[in-house]
Amino acid sequence: MSWTSAACSSQCLGEKTLERVPPDEAVQPLEVTMLGWALTFLVIGVIAAVLGFTTIAGASFAIAKFLAAVFLILFLVFVILGVTAVRRITS
């Protein structure tokens, strides 16, 4: 449940009131995954390389490779932890 400050009219005279907002109308945070950032930097690197900005392209590719590697390592660690947890629970 989300609570937001109600719009104050001339009747409330500075009092703050809260009203309930339905979940579908609540503001949802923007989620950007690590793999999404890696793909963003990859696209920036490709565009920079095509336009001839080699320094920016190299930096963008390096960031993209780093983020992709971190994503892959974390993915594998959590897969291994998940498999281990399932084996312990079922045995």
Summary of the structure (lengths in Angstrom):
residues: 91
radius of gyration: 23.6
end to end distance: 38.6
largest distance: 65.7
contacts: 184
relative contact order: 0.10
helix: 64%
strand: 9%
